[in-house]
Amino acid sequence: MEFEQTPHNRVRRIPQRGQYDQTTIYAIIDEALICHVAFAVDGQPFVIPTIHARMGDELILHGAKASRLMKHIQAGNPVSVAITLLDGLVLARSVFHSSMNYRSVVLFGHGRTLEANDEKMAALAVLTEHLARGRWQDARLPTTQELEATTVVALAIESASAKLRSGPPNDEAEDYALPIWAGVLPLQQTALPPVVDPQLAPGIAAPDYLVHYRRQD
Protein backbone atom coordinates (compact mmCIF):
# COMPACT_ATOMS: atom_id res chain seq x y z
CA MET A 1 0.00 0.00 0.00
CA GLU A 2 1.11 3.57 -0.69
CA PHE A 3 -0.10 6.76 0.94
CA GLU A 4 -1.61 9.18 -1.56
CA GLN A 5 0.66 12.12 -2.34
CA THR A 6 -0.95 15.37 -1.22
CA PRO A 7 0.26 18.94 -0.64
CA HIS A 8 0.74 17.94 3.01
CA ASN A 9 2.93 14.88 2.66
CA ARG A 10 4.64 15.37 -0.70
CA VAL A 11 8.44 15.60 -0.43
CA ARG A 12 9.38 18.81 -2.22
CA ARG A 13 13.10 19.20 -1.53
CA ILE A 14 14.97 16.46 -3.47
CA PRO A 15 11.72 14.60 -4.24
CA GLN A 16 13.56 11.48 -5.46
CA ARG A 17 14.36 10.74 -1.83
CA GLY A 18 10.68 10.58 -0.97
CA GLN A 19 8.92 7.28 -0.42
CA TYR A 20 5.24 6.74 0.26
CA ASP A 21 4.93 2.98 0.71
CA GLN A 22 3.54 1.77 4.01
CA THR A 23 6.26 -0.86 4.49
CA THR A 24 9.10 1.68 4.49
CA ILE A 25 7.21 4.19 6.62
CA TYR A 26 6.07 1.70 9.25
CA ALA A 27 9.56 0.18 9.56
CA ILE A 28 11.00 3.59 10.46
CA ILE A 29 8.21 4.26 12.96
CA ASP A 30 8.76 0.88 14.60
CA GLU A 31 12.53 1.23 14.92
CA ALA A 32 12.52 4.75 16.39
CA LEU A 33 12.23 5.32 20.14
CA ILE A 34 11.26 9.00 20.06
CA CYS A 35 8.92 11.09 17.94
CA HIS A 36 8.25 14.83 17.88
CA VAL A 37 4.61 15.93 17.79
CA ALA A 38 3.75 19.33 16.34
CA PHE A 39 0.53 21.18 17.10
CA ALA A 40 -0.73 24.75 17.44
CA VAL A 41 -2.80 26.35 20.20
CA ASP A 42 -4.24 29.83 19.62
CA GLY A 43 -1.78 30.40 16.81
CA GLN A 44 1.25 29.40 18.89
CA PRO A 45 3.12 26.36 17.52
CA PHE A 46 4.56 23.73 19.85
CA VAL A 47 6.73 20.66 19.30
CA ILE A 48 6.74 17.97 21.99
CA PRO A 49 9.20 15.05 22.07
CA THR A 50 7.59 11.87 23.36
CA ILE A 51 7.64 8.10 23.10
CA HIS A 52 5.30 6.37 20.69
CA ALA A 53 4.32 2.98 19.39
CA ARG A 54 2.43 1.82 16.33
CA MET A 55 -0.67 -0.33 16.76
CA GLY A 56 -1.85 -1.29 13.31
CA ASP A 57 -2.53 1.90 11.38
CA GLU A 58 -2.57 4.07 14.50
CA LEU A 59 0.16 5.75 16.51
CA ILE A 60 -0.21 5.40 20.28
CA LEU A 61 0.70 8.41 22.44
CA HIS A 62 0.14 8.96 26.14
CA GLY A 63 0.48 11.69 28.72
CA ALA A 64 -0.88 13.21 31.90
CA LYS A 65 -4.51 14.30 32.06
CA ALA A 66 -3.36 17.93 32.15
CA SER A 67 -1.14 17.55 29.08
CA ARG A 68 -1.73 20.33 26.57
CA LEU A 69 -0.96 17.94 23.73
CA MET A 70 -3.41 15.32 24.97
CA LYS A 71 -6.15 17.94 25.33
CA HIS A 72 -5.42 19.22 21.82
CA ILE A 73 -5.82 15.74 20.34
CA GLN A 74 -8.88 14.96 22.47
CA ALA A 75 -10.57 18.07 21.06
CA GLY A 76 -10.32 16.57 17.58
CA ASN A 77 -7.54 18.81 16.32
CA PRO A 78 -4.95 17.60 13.80
CA VAL A 79 -1.30 17.00 14.62
CA SER A 80 1.83 16.25 12.67
CA VAL A 81 4.50 13.81 13.85
CA ALA A 82 8.16 13.67 12.78
CA ILE A 83 10.45 10.67 13.33
CA THR A 84 14.13 10.49 12.35
CA LEU A 85 16.80 7.80 12.42
CA LEU A 86 20.34 9.08 11.87
CA ASP A 87 22.62 6.63 10.05
CA GLY A 88 25.76 8.65 9.34
CA LEU A 89 27.55 11.92 8.69
CA VAL A 90 28.24 12.55 5.02
CA LEU A 91 31.49 14.48 4.75
CA ALA A 92 31.82 15.96 1.29
CA ARG A 93 34.83 17.82 -0.09
CA SER A 94 32.76 20.98 0.12
CA VAL A 95 30.77 22.31 3.05
CA PHE A 96 27.83 22.88 0.71
CA HIS A 97 27.47 19.19 -0.18
CA SER A 98 28.13 17.83 3.33
CA SER A 99 25.03 16.09 4.64
CA MET A 100 23.69 13.20 6.69
CA ASN A 101 22.43 9.73 5.88
CA TYR A 102 19.04 9.32 7.51
CA ARG A 103 15.62 7.71 7.41
CA SER A 104 12.74 9.98 8.37
CA VAL A 105 8.95 10.02 8.42
CA VAL A 106 6.44 12.84 8.66
CA LEU A 107 2.84 11.85 9.27
CA PHE A 108 -0.46 13.63 9.78
CA GLY A 109 -3.62 12.56 11.56
CA HIS A 110 -6.38 13.02 14.06
CA GLY A 111 -6.59 11.07 17.29
CA ARG A 112 -9.21 9.34 19.39
CA THR A 113 -9.15 8.96 23.15
CA LEU A 114 -9.02 5.45 24.53
CA GLU A 115 -11.59 5.47 27.32
CA ALA A 116 -12.10 1.85 28.37
CA ASN A 117 -9.51 0.48 30.76
CA ASP A 118 -8.96 -2.68 28.73
CA GLU A 119 -8.32 -0.62 25.61
CA LYS A 120 -5.91 1.65 27.49
CA MET A 121 -4.09 -1.35 28.96
CA ALA A 122 -3.70 -2.91 25.53
CA ALA A 123 -2.25 0.34 24.15
CA LEU A 124 0.11 0.76 27.11
CA ALA A 125 1.29 -2.81 26.58
CA VAL A 126 2.15 -1.93 22.99
CA LEU A 127 4.02 1.18 24.18
CA THR A 128 5.96 -0.77 26.79
CA GLU A 129 6.87 -3.55 24.39
CA HIS A 130 7.98 -0.98 21.82
CA LEU A 131 10.60 0.24 24.30
CA ALA A 132 11.75 -3.19 25.48
CA ARG A 133 10.16 -6.40 24.22
CA GLY A 134 9.33 -8.57 27.20
CA ARG A 135 9.00 -5.77 29.77
CA TRP A 136 5.20 -5.82 30.00
CA GLN A 137 5.31 -9.35 31.41
CA ASP A 138 7.99 -8.42 33.97
CA ALA A 139 6.86 -5.07 35.35
CA ARG A 140 4.00 -4.27 37.72
CA LEU A 141 1.00 -3.29 35.62
CA PRO A 142 -0.82 0.04 36.06
CA THR A 143 -3.34 0.34 38.85
CA THR A 144 -6.83 1.73 38.29
CA GLN A 145 -5.69 5.03 39.84
CA GLU A 146 -2.68 5.19 37.51
CA LEU A 147 -4.87 4.48 34.50
CA GLU A 148 -7.25 7.26 35.49
CA ALA A 149 -4.32 9.71 35.73
CA THR A 150 -3.14 8.84 32.22
CA THR A 151 -4.58 9.89 28.89
CA VAL A 152 -3.95 7.50 26.00
CA VAL A 153 -4.76 8.46 22.42
CA ALA A 154 -4.62 6.54 19.16
CA LEU A 155 -3.63 8.78 16.27
CA ALA A 156 -4.87 7.56 12.90
CA ILE A 157 -2.03 7.68 10.36
CA GLU A 158 -4.07 9.42 7.67
CA SER A 159 -1.20 10.70 5.55
CA ALA A 160 2.54 10.04 5.64
CA SER A 161 5.76 10.10 3.69
CA ALA A 162 9.32 8.95 4.25
CA LYS A 163 12.51 10.68 3.15
CA LEU A 164 15.78 8.79 3.02
CA ARG A 165 19.37 9.48 2.15
CA SER A 166 22.13 6.88 1.87
CA GLY A 167 25.49 6.51 0.19
CA PRO A 168 28.58 8.66 -0.34
CA PRO A 169 28.86 12.42 -0.90
CA ASN A 170 27.69 14.01 -4.13
CA ASP A 171 30.44 16.52 -4.87
CA GLU A 172 30.83 18.91 -7.76
CA ALA A 173 32.85 17.36 -10.57
CA GLU A 174 35.72 19.82 -10.15
CA ASP A 175 35.95 19.10 -6.39
CA TYR A 176 36.84 15.39 -6.75
CA ALA A 177 40.46 16.37 -7.45
CA LEU A 178 40.79 18.31 -4.18
CA PRO A 179 43.16 16.79 -1.57
CA ILE A 180 40.38 16.58 1.02
CA TRP A 181 39.14 13.40 2.72
CA ALA A 182 35.53 12.61 1.85
CA GLY A 183 33.22 9.79 2.81
CA VAL A 184 30.70 8.69 5.41
CA LEU A 185 31.07 8.35 9.18
CA PRO A 186 28.46 5.70 10.07
CA LEU A 187 26.51 6.28 13.27
CA GLN A 188 24.26 3.96 15.23
CA GLN A 189 22.46 3.90 18.55
CA THR A 190 23.96 1.14 20.66
CA ALA A 191 22.72 -0.19 23.99
CA LEU A 192 25.38 -0.44 26.71
CA PRO A 193 25.27 -2.99 29.56
CA PRO A 194 22.33 -2.39 31.94
CA VAL A 195 23.09 -0.24 35.00
CA VAL A 196 21.68 -1.67 38.23
CA ASP A 197 19.33 0.42 40.37
CA PRO A 198 21.19 1.03 43.69
CA GLN A 199 18.04 -0.09 45.52
CA LEU A 200 17.66 -3.35 43.57
CA ALA A 201 17.19 -6.34 45.86
CA PRO A 202 20.06 -8.86 45.80
CA GLY A 203 19.92 -11.80 43.44
CA ILE A 204 17.88 -10.21 40.65
CA ALA A 205 19.69 -10.52 37.31
CA ALA A 206 19.08 -8.27 34.33
CA PRO A 207 16.65 -9.97 31.91
CA ASP A 208 17.95 -11.26 28.59
CA TYR A 209 15.86 -8.75 26.63
CA LEU A 210 17.97 -5.97 28.20
CA VAL A 211 21.33 -7.73 28.18
CA HIS A 212 20.90 -8.43 24.46
CA TYR A 213 18.86 -5.32 23.67
CA ARG A 214 18.56 -4.20 20.07
CA ARG A 215 16.08 -2.18 18.04
CA GLN A 216 16.09 -4.24 14.87
CA ASP A 217 15.22 -7.93 14.57
N, C-alpha and C positions, 0 to 999 in steps of 0.2 A: 504494500500500500504506500502511496505517496500523498503528502499533504498538498492541497491545492496552493499554487503560488498566488499570493495576493499582495497588495501594496504594503501590508503589515509585515509579512514574513519573507518577502523576496530579498535575496542577497544582492545588493546594488554595487558595492565596492568589490571588485574582482569576482564577478558573478560565477566564474567557472569553479570557484571553490565551494559554491553552495550545493547542498544536497537536501532533498526533501523526502527521502524514503524513511519510512517508520523504523526500519531495522537499524539504520545508522543512528538516527536520533535517539531511539530508546536505549541503545547500547551506551551512548554517552551519558544519558541521564542516570542509568543504572550504575555506572562506574564512579561517578562523581559523589563526593561526600557533602558538598556544600553548594547551595544555589543562592542567587541574589534575586529578590523579588522587588519589582518596581511598581509603585502605585502613587496616585496623587490625591491629596486631601485639600479641598478649598484652593486649588491652584498651586499648592506646594508639593513638588515631587519628593518622594522618599525612596531609598533603596535599602532593603533589609537583608542581611546575610542570615541564612537559616539552614537547618538540615531538611532533607526531603526524602521521599521514596516514591517510586512509581507503583501503582496498583492498577494493572490493566492499562486503560487509556486515561487514567487520572493521576495527578500528582498529589501526594498527601503532604500537608503542612500542618503544624500544630503550634500552639502558643497559649499564653495566659488569657484568661477571660477578658482582661483589660487591654489586651494587645490591640494597638491601632490597626495593624495589618489584618488581624482576624476580624475585627469589626468592619473593616472596609470590604473584605470578601463576603462576610455574612450579609451585608447590605446589597449584594448582587452586583457590585462594581467589578470591572475587568482589572486584571493585573497582567504584567509581563514578567517572565522569569528567564534569567540568563545563567548558563552553566558552562564552565570552561575547564578543560583538562590541558595542562601545559606539558608538552613533550620535548621541547628543546629550544635552545637559543640558536638562531641562525645568524652567523657572523659573516657578513659579506665583506668584500674589499672596500666598499663604500658605506658610509653611515646611512645613506639614503636607502639602500637595499638591504640593510640589516633588519632582521625580523624575528619571528618565533614560529616554531612548529606547534600546532595546537589542534584541538578538537573542541568545538563549541556548539551550543544550542541556544536559540532564543525561542521561547514559546509564549503563546497568548491563550487566555481562557478566563472563564468565570467559575466560581467555586460554589459548592453546596456544603452546608454544615452537617456533620454527622451527629445526630442527636441521640440515637439509641446506644446504650452502653455496650452492647455486643458489637455494634458496628464500629464504635470508637476503639474498642479493644482490638478488633481485627486490624484496623488501620495502624494502631500503635505497635502491634506485632510486626507489621510490614516495615514500619520505620526502624524499629529496633534491629530487625534482621538485616536491614539495609546497611546499618552501621557495622554489625558484627554477627555473621550467621551463626546461630546457636545460642545467642545471648537470651532470647525470650524464654527459652526453657530453663535457663539457669537463674535468672534474676527474680526477685519478688515482683509480682505483678501489681499494677495500680489498684489502690483501694477505691471504693465508691467516692470518697471525699476527694481523692486525687483526680479521678475522672471528672467530677463536677467542676474542679478548678481549671480544667484544661479544655480549650477549644480545639477541635480537629476539623479540618476542612479537606474536601476532595476537589481539586481543581481540574476541571475537564480540559484536556489538551486539545483545544479547538483548532489551533493553527501553530505550525512550528517549522523551523528550518535549522539545518546544521551548516557550519562553515569550518572547513578543515584546511590546514596547510601541512605539507610534509616535504621532505627532500632538502637538497642543498640550496645555497644562495643562488639568486638570479641576478648576476652582475651585468653591467654594461659591457659590451664586447671589448671596448678599449681598456677596461679595468682588469681583465684576466691576466694581463702581462705585468701588473703591479707586484712588487715583492712584498705582499701582505698576506698573512695566513688567512684562509677563509675555510669555512666548514660549519659543522653543527656540533654544539655541545648538548648531548642528550640529557634530559632531566626526567626524574621519576620520583613519585612519592613512595617512600619505603618505610615500612613499619619496623621499629626497633624492638628489642626485647621488652616485654611488659615490666612496668615498675610497680612493685608491691605497695599497697596502701600500708602506711605505718601501723594502722590499727587492725590489720588483717589477723584473724585468729591463726595460731600455728597449725601447720599440717595441711593447709589448703593450697594446692598447686594451681598454677595458671592453666586454664583450659586450652586444649589443642587449637581451638579456633582463634585464639589470640597468639599463641606461640608461633603458629604457622600462618599468621594473618596475611591476606592479600586481597586486593580489590577485584582482580580478574580471575576467572576460572581457567 
